[in-house]
Amino acid sequence: MIYQIWKKKNKLAHHVWHLDETYIKV
């Protein structure tokens, strides 16, 4: 259960990081 939550949070953080990277690029 904890692992699933961590995995979900990690995925969300990665998505936000990617979005931020794109924003900085533009």
N, C-alpha and C positions, 0 to 999 in steps of 0.2 A: 504494500500500500504506500509506504513512504517512498519507495523507489519510483513508483508510478507518478507520484506527485512531483518528485525531483525531476523526473524525465520530462514531465509536462512543463515545469517551470523552466528547465534548461532549453526546451524547444522554443518557448515564448521569448526567453532572453535572446536566443540566437536570432529569432525573427526581428526583434527590436534592434539588435546590433546591425543586422543586415540593412534594415530600413534606414538606420542612422548613417551607415556607411554610404548608402545611395544618396542621402540628403547632403552629406558633406561633399560628395563627388560633384553633384550638381551645384 
